[in-house]
Amino acid sequence: MDTIQTRYESQSDGAKYQRLAQALREAVVAGELVPGSKLPPVRDLAWTLKITPGTAARAYGLLTDDGTLKAEVGRGTFVADPDVTKKRDRERDRRWSRHISPEDTNIVSLFAPKLPEMGQVAMIHDSFARLSERPPSDLLTYPGRASSAGAQTAALRWLAPAGLGSLSEQDVALTHGSQNGIITIFQAILTGSRPVVLVEELSYPGFRRAAELMRAELVAVPMDADGVIPEALDRIAASHNAQLFCTCPDIHNPTCLTTPEYRRREIADVARRRGLHIIQDESYTLSEPAAPSYRALLPELGWYVTSISKLLTPSLRVGFAVAPKQHRLALRRAAEYGYFGLAQPLCYVLEDLLARPETQDVIDDVRLEMRRYIEAAVNVLGGHDINWHPDIPYIWLNLPQGWRAAAFARAAERQGVQLRTAEDFVPRDGFAPHAVRLAVNAQVSLNSFEEAVGRLRELLDNPPEAILT
């Protein structure tokens, strides 16, 4: 204990937990703490150094992550044997080199995007293994801002490319996926017994479900090839006294269209004049933003939602909701009152996963693999009316004359292919065009995926006689 205290007091740079971690690291390098040495319990060390137990635990966790220390449940924290640590790292590298290969199958779901496995499974396994080595005190308290601090920092790094303007940890709420983020924002914004929420006339079904939960009225706004029509948005927002507009401008779900910057500025002007909040949902974004975000264009009313589901994994159910600065307390209150924030173990796993240097390599590999499937589908469907983008994990198919969306979906299912019709993307009383959405399923082999799209091509080229008459 004296050795640790002396070295800690000699440190001058960084936060307290960083100074303590550096002191322990120096003691290990100098041989003052040898492999197998048991370190003081967190509370005892904190009392001696006049720091909080959380600070001491964070230092232990930092050194456990880099292999300097090891934590054993029920026994304590020890100086690690470097030979054992190197062996563990070699085994981890071997696991990461073994990806799960997609299989051939005749039944292919194109209902929702499915990610390829490019090494993220082993990374997630390893992050959970590291979680098991954390001090017991990390797993015995309710979630809170202190326990999620590392995950919040990781979230800022994840959000950095989105172009959201000035952003701090206080502006971000960690959510259980994008849908939970949307509902949390609804709870933070909407007032009154029957608030009105506006959506694009073709829109993500989750907006409708969130509105139903909040007993809100959903009103669709007409679109053209560049997104909602500003004049229609202005008129409908005024006539319904709308409070909120939900949109997917970078990668519109389901049509794959993009709202250009000039149109976003017109929409932002309408929102500013009408006091209309805008939620920008970019959960399907696989690339850099196409134009400035509404949060950047409309700092007082622009909100943003995304998740790790379409680039790493949907299984962890982790998303990020971003508030305008003047509404960040309302967002945090809705998150804390609604679900206390993410569970601490999940925060630790998220922090570990997003901090890994190899994570970006995996994301890049996921993008490239998804692009192979998208381009394969486009090649098969060439000549038909489709909207697509190499970094969008679905294709919008406008059906040729004679086909109806529901009939096409039934025929496709008889051929072993499941997909979504335009009816899934309109309000309950809305008009649905004769179109379907095909999502990329990279969990089946590329051969099976191409064959499934090929069966759809056969249907498009050869509609049943009953439909032609």
VEXDREN-2710 file (C-alpha; in Angstrom, 1 decimal):
% VEXDREN-2710
k/r/px/py/pz
1/MET/0.0/0.0/0.0
2/ASP/2.8/2.4/0.8
3/THR/4.5/1.8/-2.6
4/ILE/1.2/2.6/-4.4
5/GLN/0.6/5.7/-2.3
6/THR/4.1/7.0/-2.9
7/ARG/3.9/6.5/-6.6
8/TYR/0.4/7.9/-6.8
9/GLU/1.4/11.1/-5.0
10/SER/4.3/11.6/-7.5
11/GLN/1.9/11.7/-10.4
12/SER/0.8/15.1/-11.7
13/ASP/-0.9/14.6/-15.1
14/GLY/-4.4/13.4/-15.9
15/ALA/-7.5/12.6/-14.0
16/LYS/-7.2/10.8/-10.6
17/TYR/-8.0/7.4/-12.0
18/GLN/-5.4/7.9/-14.7
19/ARG/-2.8/8.9/-12.2
20/LEU/-3.5/5.9/-10.1
21/ALA/-3.4/3.6/-13.1
22/GLN/0.0/5.1/-14.1
23/ALA/1.3/4.6/-10.6
24/LEU/0.3/1.0/-10.5
25/ARG/1.8/0.4/-14.0
26/GLU/5.1/1.9/-12.9
27/ALA/5.2/-0.2/-9.8
28/VAL/4.6/-3.3/-11.9
29/VAL/7.4/-2.4/-14.4
30/ALA/9.8/-1.6/-11.6
31/GLY/9.2/-5.0/-10.0
32/GLU/7.6/-3.5/-6.9
33/LEU/4.4/-5.4/-7.7
34/VAL/5.3/-8.8/-9.0
35/PRO/3.0/-11.2/-11.0
36/GLY/0.5/-12.8/-8.7
37/SER/0.6/-10.0/-6.1
38/LYS/-2.8/-9.2/-4.7
39/LEU/-3.8/-5.5/-4.8
40/PRO/-5.7/-3.8/-2.0
41/PRO/-9.5/-3.9/-2.1
42/VAL/-11.0/-0.9/-3.9
43/ARG/-12.5/0.6/-0.7
44/ASP/-9.3/0.2/1.3
45/LEU/-7.1/1.8/-1.4
46/ALA/-9.6/4.6/-1.9
47/TRP/-9.6/5.4/1.8
48/THR/-5.8/5.5/1.9
49/LEU/-5.5/7.7/-1.2
50/LYS/-8.5/9.9/-0.3
51/ILE/-10.3/9.2/-3.6
52/THR/-13.6/7.6/-4.3
53/PRO/-14.1/3.9/-4.6
54/GLY/-15.3/4.5/-8.2
55/THR/-12.0/6.2/-9.1
56/ALA/-10.0/3.3/-7.7
57/ALA/-12.2/0.8/-9.5
58/ARG/-11.9/2.7/-12.8
59/ALA/-8.1/2.5/-12.5
60/TYR/-8.2/-1.2/-11.8
61/GLY/-10.5/-1.6/-14.7
62/LEU/-8.2/0.3/-17.1
63/LEU/-5.3/-1.9/-16.2
64/THR/-7.4/-5.1/-16.3
65/ASP/-8.4/-4.1/-19.9
66/ASP/-4.8/-3.8/-21.0
67/GLY/-3.7/-7.0/-19.3
68/THR/-1.6/-5.5/-16.5
69/LEU/-4.0/-6.7/-13.9
70/LYS/-6.5/-9.6/-13.7
71/ALA/-9.7/-9.7/-11.6
72/GLU/-10.9/-13.0/-10.1
73/VAL/-14.5/-13.1/-8.9
74/GLY/-14.6/-13.6/-5.2
75/ARG/-10.9/-13.4/-4.7
76/GLY/-9.8/-9.9/-5.7
77/THR/-7.5/-8.1/-8.2
78/PHE/-4.0/-9.4/-8.9
79/VAL/-0.9/-8.4/-11.0
80/ALA/-1.2/-10.5/-14.2
81/ASP/1.4/-12.9/-15.5
82/PRO/2.6/-11.3/-18.8
83/ASP/3.1/-14.7/-20.4
84/VAL/-0.5/-15.7/-19.6
85/THR/-1.7/-12.3/-21.0
86/LYS/0.1/-12.8/-24.2
87/LYS/-1.3/-16.3/-24.5
88/ARG/-4.8/-15.0/-24.0
89/ASP/-4.3/-12.3/-26.7
90/ARG/-3.0/-14.9/-29.1
91/GLU/-6.1/-17.1/-28.5
92/ARG/-8.3/-14.0/-29.0
93/ASP/-6.6/-13.2/-32.3
94/ARG/-7.2/-16.8/-33.4
95/ARG/-10.9/-16.6/-32.5
96/TRP/-11.2/-13.3/-34.5
97/SER/-9.8/-15.0/-37.5
98/ARG/-12.6/-17.6/-37.6
99/HIS/-15.7/-16.0/-39.0
100/ILE/-19.1/-17.7/-39.3
101/SER/-19.6/-18.6/-42.9
102/PRO/-23.1/-18.0/-44.3
103/GLU/-25.0/-21.1/-45.5
104/ASP/-26.9/-22.0/-48.6
105/THR/-30.6/-22.1/-48.1
106/ASN/-33.8/-22.1/-50.3
107/ILE/-35.8/-20.0/-47.8
108/VAL/-34.5/-16.5/-47.7
109/SER/-35.9/-13.6/-45.7
110/LEU/-35.5/-10.2/-47.2
111/PHE/-37.9/-8.7/-44.6
112/ALA/-35.2/-6.8/-42.6
113/PRO/-31.4/-6.3/-43.2
114/LYS/-29.2/-9.0/-41.7
115/LEU/-25.5/-8.3/-41.1
116/PRO/-22.7/-10.5/-42.2
117/GLU/-20.4/-11.8/-39.5
118/MET/-17.0/-10.2/-40.1
119/GLY/-15.4/-10.8/-36.7
120/GLN/-17.7/-8.8/-34.5
121/VAL/-19.1/-12.0/-32.7
122/ALA/-15.7/-12.9/-31.3
123/MET/-15.2/-9.2/-30.3
124/ILE/-18.5/-9.2/-28.4
125/HIS/-17.6/-12.5/-26.7
126/ASP/-14.3/-11.0/-25.6
127/SER/-15.9/-7.8/-24.4
128/PHE/-18.3/-9.9/-22.2
129/ALA/-15.3/-11.9/-21.0
130/ARG/-13.6/-8.7/-19.9
131/LEU/-16.8/-7.7/-18.1
132/SER/-16.5/-10.8/-15.9
133/GLU/-13.1/-9.5/-14.7
134/ARG/-14.4/-6.2/-13.5
135/PRO/-14.5/-5.5/-9.7
136/PRO/-17.7/-6.7/-8.0
137/SER/-18.5/-3.2/-6.9
138/ASP/-19.2/-2.3/-10.6
139/LEU/-22.0/-4.8/-10.7
140/LEU/-23.8/-4.0/-7.4
141/THR/-25.3/-0.6/-8.0
142/TYR/-28.0/1.0/-10.1
143/PRO/-27.1/2.5/-13.4
144/GLY/-26.0/6.2/-13.2
145/ARG/-24.1/8.9/-15.0
146/ALA/-20.8/7.9/-13.4
147/SER/-21.1/4.3/-14.5
148/SER/-22.0/5.2/-18.0
149/ALA/-19.4/7.9/-18.4
150/GLY/-17.1/5.7/-20.5
151/ALA/-20.0/4.6/-22.7
152/GLN/-21.1/8.2/-23.2
153/THR/-17.5/9.0/-24.4
154/ALA/-17.7/6.1/-26.8
155/ALA/-21.0/7.3/-28.1
156/LEU/-19.5/10.7/-28.9
157/ARG/-16.8/9.0/-31.0
158/TRP/-19.5/7.0/-32.8
159/LEU/-21.6/10.1/-33.5
160/ALA/-18.6/12.3/-34.6
161/PRO/-19.0/11.6/-38.4
162/ALA/-22.7/12.5/-38.3
163/GLY/-22.2/16.3/-38.5
164/LEU/-24.4/17.1/-35.5
165/GLY/-22.9/20.5/-34.7
166/SER/-21.6/21.3/-31.2
167/LEU/-22.0/18.1/-29.2
168/SER/-21.3/17.1/-25.6
169/GLU/-22.0/14.0/-23.5
170/GLN/-24.9/15.8/-21.8
171/ASP/-26.7/16.0/-25.1
172/VAL/-26.7/12.2/-25.6
173/ALA/-28.9/9.6/-24.0
174/LEU/-28.0/5.9/-24.3
175/THR/-31.0/4.0/-25.4
176/HIS/-32.1/0.4/-26.0
177/GLY/-31.9/0.8/-29.8
178/SER/-33.2/3.5/-32.1
179/GLN/-36.9/2.6/-31.5
180/ASN/-36.4/3.2/-27.8
181/GLY/-34.6/6.4/-28.7
182/ILE/-37.6/7.6/-30.7
183/ILE/-40.1/6.8/-28.0
184/THR/-37.9/8.6/-25.4
185/ILE/-37.7/11.7/-27.5
186/PHE/-41.5/11.6/-28.0
187/GLN/-41.8/11.5/-24.2
188/ALA/-39.5/14.5/-23.8
189/ILE/-41.3/16.6/-26.4
190/LEU/-45.0/15.9/-26.7
191/THR/-47.6/17.6/-24.6
192/GLY/-51.3/17.6/-24.4
193/SER/-53.9/14.8/-24.6
194/ARG/-53.8/14.3/-28.4
195/PRO/-50.5/15.7/-29.8
196/VAL/-50.0/15.6/-33.6
197/VAL/-46.9/14.0/-35.1
198/LEU/-46.1/14.4/-38.8
199/VAL/-44.3/11.8/-41.0
200/GLU/-43.5/11.4/-44.6
201/GLU/-46.2/9.7/-46.6
202/LEU/-44.0/6.7/-46.9
203/SER/-42.1/6.3/-43.6
204/TYR/-40.5/4.0/-41.1
205/PRO/-43.2/2.0/-39.2
206/GLY/-41.6/2.7/-35.9
207/PHE/-42.7/6.3/-36.0
208/ARG/-46.3/5.1/-36.2
209/ARG/-45.9/2.7/-33.3
210/ALA/-44.3/5.3/-31.1
211/ALA/-47.1/7.7/-31.9
212/GLU/-49.7/5.0/-31.0
213/LEU/-48.0/4.4/-27.6
214/MET/-48.0/8.2/-26.9
215/ARG/-51.7/8.5/-28.0
216/ALA/-50.6/10.9/-30.6
217/GLU/-52.3/11.6/-34.0
218/LEU/-50.2/10.7/-37.0
219/VAL/-50.5/12.8/-40.1
220/ALA/-48.7/12.1/-43.4
221/VAL/-47.0/14.9/-45.5
222/PRO/-46.8/14.5/-49.3
223/MET/-43.4/13.9/-50.8
224/ASP/-41.6/14.3/-54.1
225/ALA/-38.2/12.9/-55.2
226/ASP/-36.4/15.2/-52.7
227/GLY/-38.4/14.4/-49.6
228/VAL/-41.4/16.1/-48.0
229/ILE/-42.7/19.2/-49.9
230/PRO/-42.0/22.2/-47.7
231/GLU/-45.2/24.1/-48.6
232/ALA/-47.3/21.0/-47.7
233/LEU/-45.3/20.6/-44.4
234/ASP/-46.0/24.3/-43.6
235/ARG/-49.7/24.0/-44.3
236/ILE/-50.3/20.8/-42.5
237/ALA/-48.1/21.8/-39.5
238/ALA/-50.2/25.0/-39.1
239/SER/-53.6/23.4/-39.6
240/HIS/-52.9/20.6/-37.1
241/ASN/-50.8/22.6/-34.6
242/ALA/-48.3/19.8/-35.0
243/GLN/-45.5/19.4/-32.5
244/LEU/-43.1/17.0/-34.2
245/PHE/-41.9/15.9/-37.6
246/CYS/-40.1/12.5/-38.1
247/THR/-37.9/11.9/-41.1
248/CYS/-35.1/9.8/-42.5
249/PRO/-33.4/12.3/-44.9
250/ASP/-30.0/10.7/-45.5
251/ILE/-31.3/7.3/-46.4
252/HIS/-35.0/7.4/-46.6
253/ASN/-36.7/4.3/-45.3
254/PRO/-38.1/2.7/-47.4
255/THR/-37.5/4.4/-50.8
256/CYS/-33.7/4.9/-50.6
257/LEU/-34.1/8.6/-51.6
258/THR/-32.0/11.3/-50.1
259/THR/-33.1/14.8/-49.1
260/PRO/-30.6/17.3/-50.6
261/GLU/-29.2/20.3/-48.6
262/TYR/-31.4/22.9/-50.3
263/ARG/-34.6/21.0/-49.4
264/ARG/-33.4/20.4/-45.8
265/ARG/-32.8/24.2/-45.4
266/GLU/-36.4/24.9/-46.6
267/ILE/-37.8/22.3/-44.2
268/ALA/-35.7/23.7/-41.3
269/ASP/-37.1/27.2/-42.1
270/VAL/-40.7/25.8/-41.9
271/ALA/-39.9/24.1/-38.6
272/ARG/-38.3/27.2/-37.1
273/ARG/-41.3/29.3/-38.1
274/ARG/-43.8/26.8/-36.7
275/GLY/-41.9/25.7/-33.6
276/LEU/-41.8/22.2/-35.0
277/HIS/-39.4/19.7/-33.6
278/ILE/-37.6/17.4/-36.1
279/ILE/-36.4/13.9/-35.3
280/GLN/-33.8/12.7/-37.8
281/ASP/-33.6/8.9/-37.7
282/GLU/-30.4/7.6/-39.4
283/SER/-30.4/4.0/-38.1
284/TYR/-29.7/2.7/-41.6
285/THR/-26.8/4.9/-42.4
286/LEU/-23.8/2.9/-43.6
287/SER/-21.8/5.9/-44.9
288/GLU/-21.0/9.6/-44.4
289/PRO/-24.0/12.0/-44.2
290/ALA/-25.2/13.3/-47.5
291/ALA/-25.9/16.8/-46.3
292/PRO/-26.0/18.8/-43.0
293/SER/-28.1/17.2/-40.2
294/TYR/-31.2/18.9/-38.9
295/ARG/-29.5/19.3/-35.6
296/ALA/-26.8/21.4/-37.3
297/LEU/-29.3/23.3/-39.4
298/LEU/-31.9/23.7/-36.6
299/PRO/-29.9/23.7/-33.3
300/GLU/-32.9/24.7/-31.2
301/LEU/-35.3/22.0/-32.6
302/GLY/-33.3/19.3/-34.3
303/TRP/-33.0/15.8/-32.7
304/TYR/-31.1/12.8/-34.0
305/VAL/-31.4/9.0/-33.5
306/THR/-29.1/6.2/-34.5
307/SER/-27.7/2.9/-33.3
308/ILE/-25.0/0.3/-33.7
309/SER/-27.5/-2.3/-35.1
310/LYS/-26.8/-1.9/-38.8
311/LEU/-23.0/-1.7/-38.6
312/LEU/-22.1/-4.0/-35.7
313/THR/-24.9/-6.0/-34.1
314/PRO/-28.6/-5.5/-33.4
315/SER/-28.5/-8.0/-30.6
316/LEU/-27.1/-5.6/-27.9
317/ARG/-30.0/-3.2/-28.5
318/VAL/-27.8/-0.1/-28.2
319/GLY/-28.8/3.3/-29.6
320/PHE/-28.1/7.0/-29.2
321/ALA/-30.6/9.8/-28.9
322/VAL/-29.3/13.4/-29.3
323/ALA/-31.1/16.4/-28.1
324/PRO/-30.8/20.1/-29.0
325/LYS/-28.9/21.7/-26.1
326/GLN/-31.9/23.6/-24.8
327/HIS/-33.8/20.3/-24.5
328/ARG/-31.1/18.0/-23.3
329/LEU/-32.4/18.0/-19.7
330/ALA/-35.8/16.9/-20.9
331/LEU/-34.2/14.0/-22.9
332/ARG/-32.1/12.9/-20.0
333/ARG/-35.1/13.1/-17.6
334/ALA/-37.2/11.0/-20.0
335/ALA/-34.4/8.4/-20.2
336/GLU/-33.7/8.3/-16.5
337/TYR/-37.4/8.2/-15.4
338/GLY/-38.3/5.7/-18.1
339/TYR/-35.6/3.0/-17.8
340/PHE/-32.7/4.4/-15.6
341/GLY/-30.4/4.3/-18.6
342/LEU/-28.6/1.3/-19.9
343/ALA/-27.7/-1.5/-17.5
344/GLN/-24.2/-1.1/-16.2
345/PRO/-22.8/-4.3/-17.7
346/LEU/-24.1/-3.3/-21.1
347/CYS/-22.4/0.1/-20.7
348/TYR/-19.1/-1.5/-19.9
349/VAL/-19.4/-3.9/-22.9
350/LEU/-20.3/-1.0/-25.2
351/GLU/-17.4/1.1/-23.9
352/ASP/-15.0/-1.8/-24.5
353/LEU/-16.4/-2.6/-27.9
354/LEU/-16.4/0.9/-29.4
355/ALA/-12.9/1.7/-27.9
356/ARG/-11.2/-1.2/-29.7
357/PRO/-9.0/-0.1/-32.7
358/GLU/-10.1/-3.1/-34.6
359/THR/-13.8/-2.2/-34.4
360/GLN/-13.5/0.3/-37.3
361/ASP/-11.9/-2.4/-39.4
362/VAL/-14.8/-4.7/-38.7
363/ILE/-17.3/-1.9/-39.6
364/ASP/-15.4/-1.3/-42.9
365/ASP/-15.6/-5.1/-43.7
366/VAL/-19.3/-5.1/-42.9
367/ARG/-19.9/-2.2/-45.3
368/LEU/-17.9/-3.9/-48.1
369/GLU/-19.6/-7.3/-47.7
370/MET/-23.1/-5.7/-47.7
371/ARG/-22.1/-3.8/-50.8
372/ARG/-21.3/-7.1/-52.6
373/TYR/-24.9/-8.3/-51.8
374/ILE/-26.5/-5.0/-52.9
375/GLU/-24.6/-4.9/-56.2
376/ALA/-25.5/-8.6/-56.8
377/ALA/-29.2/-7.8/-56.4
378/VAL/-29.0/-4.7/-58.6
379/ASN/-27.4/-6.8/-61.4
380/VAL/-30.2/-9.4/-61.2
381/LEU/-32.9/-6.7/-61.1
382/GLY/-31.4/-4.6/-63.9
383/GLY/-34.1/-3.2/-66.2
384/HIS/-36.7/-2.9/-63.5
385/ASP/-37.6/0.3/-61.7
386/ILE/-35.5/0.2/-58.5
387/ASN/-34.0/2.8/-56.1
388/TRP/-30.8/1.7/-54.5
389/HIS/-27.4/2.9/-53.1
390/PRO/-24.3/0.9/-52.5
391/ASP/-24.3/1.8/-48.8
392/ILE/-28.0/1.3/-48.2
393/PRO/-29.0/-2.2/-47.0
394/TYR/-32.2/-2.5/-48.9
395/ILE/-33.7/-1.9/-52.4
396/TRP/-37.0/-0.2/-53.3
397/LEU/-38.7/-2.0/-56.1
398/ASN/-41.6/-0.3/-58.0
399/LEU/-43.6/-3.1/-59.4
400/PRO/-44.4/-3.3/-63.1
401/GLN/-47.9/-2.8/-64.4
402/GLY/-50.1/-5.7/-63.6
403/TRP/-48.6/-6.6/-60.2
404/ARG/-50.1/-5.5/-56.9
405/ALA/-47.8/-5.4/-53.9
406/ALA/-49.8/-7.8/-51.7
407/ALA/-50.1/-10.4/-54.6
408/PHE/-46.4/-10.1/-55.4
409/ALA/-45.5/-10.7/-51.7
410/ARG/-47.7/-13.8/-51.6
411/ALA/-46.2/-15.1/-54.8
412/ALA/-42.7/-14.4/-53.6
413/GLU/-43.3/-16.3/-50.3
414/ARG/-44.5/-19.3/-52.3
415/GLN/-41.0/-19.1/-53.9
416/GLY/-39.3/-19.0/-50.5
417/VAL/-38.7/-15.3/-50.4
418/GLN/-40.1/-13.0/-47.7
419/LEU/-40.2/-9.2/-48.2
420/ARG/-42.1/-6.1/-47.1
421/THR/-44.8/-4.3/-49.1
422/ALA/-45.3/-0.5/-49.3
423/GLU/-48.4/-1.0/-47.1
424/ASP/-46.0/-1.5/-44.2
425/PHE/-44.7/2.0/-44.6
426/VAL/-47.9/4.1/-44.8
427/PRO/-50.2/5.3/-42.0
428/ARG/-53.2/3.1/-41.5
429/ASP/-55.4/5.3/-43.7
430/GLY/-52.7/6.2/-46.2
431/PHE/-52.3/5.3/-49.9
432/ALA/-49.7/2.6/-50.7
433/PRO/-48.0/2.5/-54.1
434/HIS/-47.5/-0.8/-55.8
435/ALA/-44.0/-1.3/-54.5
436/VAL/-41.9/-3.6/-52.2
437/ARG/-38.8/-3.3/-50.2
438/LEU/-36.0/-5.9/-50.4
439/ALA/-33.6/-5.9/-47.5
440/VAL/-30.1/-7.4/-47.8
441/ASN/-29.7/-10.7/-46.0
442/ALA/-25.9/-11.3/-45.7
443/GLN/-26.4/-14.2/-43.3
444/VAL/-27.2/-16.5/-46.2
445/SER/-24.6/-17.2/-48.8
446/LEU/-24.2/-14.8/-51.7
447/ASN/-25.3/-17.6/-54.0
448/SER/-28.5/-18.2/-52.1
449/PHE/-29.2/-14.4/-52.0
450/GLU/-28.7/-14.1/-55.7
451/GLU/-30.9/-17.1/-56.4
452/ALA/-33.7/-15.6/-54.2
453/VAL/-33.5/-12.3/-56.0
454/GLY/-33.5/-14.2/-59.3
455/ARG/-36.8/-15.9/-58.3
456/LEU/-38.2/-12.4/-57.8
457/ARG/-36.9/-11.5/-61.2
458/GLU/-38.8/-14.4/-62.7
459/LEU/-42.0/-13.2/-61.0
460/LEU/-41.5/-9.7/-62.3
461/ASP/-40.9/-10.9/-65.9
462/ASN/-43.6/-13.6/-65.9
463/PRO/-46.7/-12.4/-63.9
464/PRO/-49.4/-15.0/-63.3
465/GLU/-52.1/-15.2/-65.9
466/ALA/-54.7/-14.3/-63.3
467/ILE/-53.1/-10.9/-62.8
468/LEU/-53.0/-10.1/-66.5
469/THR/-56.7/-10.7/-67.1
END
